[in-house]
Amino acid sequence: MKKIAFITGGSRGIGYGIAEHLAQAGFDLAINGVRPESAVTEALEGLRSLGAEVIYCPGDIASRDDRTSMLDTIKAHFGRLNVLVNNAGVAPKERRDILEATEESFHYVVSTNLQGAYFLTQAVANWMIEQQRNDATFSGSIINVSSVSATVASVNRGEYCIAKAGLSMATQLFAVRLGEFNIPVYEVRPGIIQTDMTAGVTSKYDTLIENGLCVQKRWGQPDDVGKAVAALARGDFPYSTGQVIMVDGGMTIPRL
């Protein structure tokens, strides 16, 4: 029986790179996104062409009702879930200095990037515990996709940095709480990844990368993150719960 992975924000960008590698690793997939299914048909068919059974679970993870609906859809279709990948995230609609940032922007970013992921993890963790009680052979894991912004300060998008720092702590909290159930929880921390979210700052990062921002002198790709997540989901790091996997080309190595 194939294992099931649920990837939030899985129809494009980093999430799609993750979905591709999980499909190649033999998982069937539940993909979440905020767009209607008609807008992601090509992406879903691309994943199916890799041999995965794929369902789409539309909704906003910031919404309690939408989170419940997504999990109900997965339960009705697959009846089980082995891996949750908390990948969905938003950037501030407008980058503002923290001396001028608005509460509305803070709430918009934090409610998706932290609060939504936190309570989706809570719901999935309880379901995984239930599955384990009903099946001694069950194995599960939770993987949070954060960002180097969890520790690298950007004063023109403080709400994003705070949300990712919070997600990093959430990884540790759930890793500790789920240890007794042998359900590992990991954090994958990407650096500068070439996606639609970074499209508006391409020239800025082209220059920074050329001038040595990263040890490896290139943009990261969704494929780089997908490979790391697939290794964790397969169980290649069974004794590393709570740990951070950096996918940043050496960007955060302290250097003189």
DRENKEZA-553958 format. One record per residue (C-alpha): x, y, z; residue in one letter. Coordinates in steps of 0.001 Angstrom, whole numbers, padded with zeros to 6 digits, always signed. Layout:
BEGIN
XYZA...
end
This chain:
BEGIN
+000000+000000+000000M+001448+003350-001051K+001999+006073+001526K+000057+009326+001325I+001603+012795+001514A-000295+016062+001921F+001537+019135+000609I+000120+022577+001296T+000815+025078-001460G+001806+022122-003611G+000655+023243-007047S+003536+025600-007841R+006946+026838-006771G+008716+025025-003956I+005599+023006-003176G+005441+021607-006690Y+009125+020717-006596G+008430+018797-003395I+005375+017109-004904A+007375+015950-007927E+010010+014279-005780H+007451+012655-003497L+005604+011293-006530A+008886+009909-007848Q+009543+008375-004422A+006320+006378-004641G+003864+008509-002662F+000282+009239-003602D-000522+012896-003081L-003046+015351-001720A-002242+018817-003025I-003551+022002-001456N-003778+025440-003037G-005987+028503-002981V-006667+028498-006735R-009630+026589-008211P-008838+023112-009479E-009388+024246-013062S-006398+026557-012698A-004027+023804-011575V-005049+020991-013937T-001715+021014-015764E+000231+020776-012508A-001911+017907-011222L-001611+016006-014499E+002131+016486-014403G+002256+014763-011020L-000042+011968-012192R+002294+011355-015114S+004937+010435-012516L+002762+007563-011302G+001036+009174-008342A-002651+009181-007555E-003353+012859-006914V-006300+014676-005385I-006723+018418-004997Y-007797+019996-001704C-008525+023672-002330P-008592+026084+000574G-006796+028627+002699D-004811+027063+005538I-005421+030213+007567A-009092+029158+007746S-010118+026614+010381R-013057+025472+008267D-010861+025047+005185D-008308+023011+007141R-011067+020721+008386T-012464+020367+004871S-009049+019445+003431M-008469+016688+005964L-012020+015412+005527D-011359+015150+001788T-008164+013163+002367I-009888+010863+004871K-012770+010229+002487A-010527+009508-000499H-007437+007783+000928F-008470+006958+004485G-004950+007591+005750R-002095+010105+005823L+001593+009434+006388N+003338+012721+005654V+002329+016351+006113L+004445+018976+004373V+003648+022460+005660N+004834+024451+002679N+002109+027009+001938A+003191+030548+002650G+002622+034135+001656V+004849+037182+001514A+003720+040622+002638P+001636+042227-000090K+003831+045301+000322E+007297+045307+001864R+007431+047983+004557R+010006+048941+007133D+009073+047593+010571I+008635+051190+011748L+005794+051549+009248E+004375+048018+008838A+000674+047488+009493T-001171+045131+011799E-003235+044010+008807E-000113+042821+006992S+001197+041130+010143F-002056+039220+010583H-002215+038267+006895Y+001279+036754+006908V+001298+035187+010370V-002174+033639+010069S-001037+031651+007028T+002658+031045+007573N+002470+030234+011277L-001002+029942+012766Q-002430+027932+009878G+000516+025560+009765A+000540+025192+013568Y-003086+024141+013837F-002997+021997+010702L-000080+020174+012309T-002085+019766+015518Q-004996+018191+013623A-002761+015923+011539V-000701+014876+014571A-003824+013719+016364N-004932+011810+013274W-001510+010168+012970M-001641+009091+016608I-005069+007573+015977E-003784+005753+012885Q-000866+004372+014862Q-003171+003085+017601R-005204+001277+014958N-002220-000045+013006D+001087-000885+014678A+002870-000736+011299T+001867+002885+010653F+004678+005369+010054S+004286+009095+009789G+006270+012311+009715S+005743+016060+009544I+007990+018393+007551I+007856+022171+007904N+009265+024320+005112V+010516+027495+006740S+013142+029935+005431S+016529+031396+006223V+014372+034332+007319S+013793+032386+010541A+017208+033692+011626T+018264+036251+008977V+016658+039628+009704A+014965+041581+006900S+013589+044777+008405V+011322+045429+005416N+009359+042215+005956R+009457+041616+009667G+006141+039791+009721E+007555+037136+007387Y+010688+036670+009504C+008675+036368+012717I+006306+033827+011168A+009185+031662+009959K+010981+031912+013301A+007766+030779+014970G+007441+027856+012563L+010968+026831+013496S+010006+026670+017180M+006789+024840+016268A+008969+022159+014660T+010810+021634+017919Q+007638+021681+020000L+005872+019059+017910F+009046+016985+017649A+009185+016812+021452V+005475+016126+021851R+005349+013406+019186L+008550+011687+020249G+006693+009094+022290E+004801+008098+019154F+007946+007904+017011N+006554+010518+014613I+009520+012666+013595P+009095+016355+012833V+011617+018189+010677Y+012331+021672+009394E+013650+022325+005900V+015045+025849+005671R+015447+027124+002085P+017557+030102+001124G+017117+032136-002058I+014894+029935-004230I+013816+030894-007744Q+009998+030938-007671T+007135+033293-008437D+007457+034644-004862M+010989+035887-005576T+010306+036983-009168A+009917+040618-008143G+013384+040780-006588V+015275+038769-009212T+017706+041522-010189S+018488+042300-006540K+019383+038701-005750Y+021186+038166-009058D+023593+040883-007959T+023894+039631-004370L+024563+036051-005499I+027132+037232-008032E+028844+039176-005247N+029099+036187-002922G+025859+036037-000925L+025943+032230-001147C+028929+029901-001041V+027431+028076-004018Q+027102+030846-006575K+023618+030212-007933R+019943+030493-007160W+018349+027579-005352G+015641+025725-007248Q+012416+024055-006079P+014090+020800-007141D+016778+021336-004464D+014141+021596-001748V+012158+018690-003188G+015137+016356-002911K+015636+017229+000761A+011968+016785+001655V+011751+013462-000186A+014722+012116+001771A+013027+013023+005043L+009647+011665+003938A+011202+008358+002869R+012599+007952+006362G+016263+008416+005460D+016825+010445+008661F+014933+008415+011280P+017025+009602+014254Y+017019+013329+013506S+013653+014578+014735T+013462+018287+015435G+016449+019087+013252Q+016919+021738+010586V+017985+020795+007056I+019528+023832+005381M+018959+024243+001629V+020629+027618+001177D+023808+027082-000832G+025877+027930+002222G+024307+031387+002526M+024088+031306+006312T+027612+030030+006999I+029349+032782+009022P+032257+034062+006939R+034994+036667+007253L
end
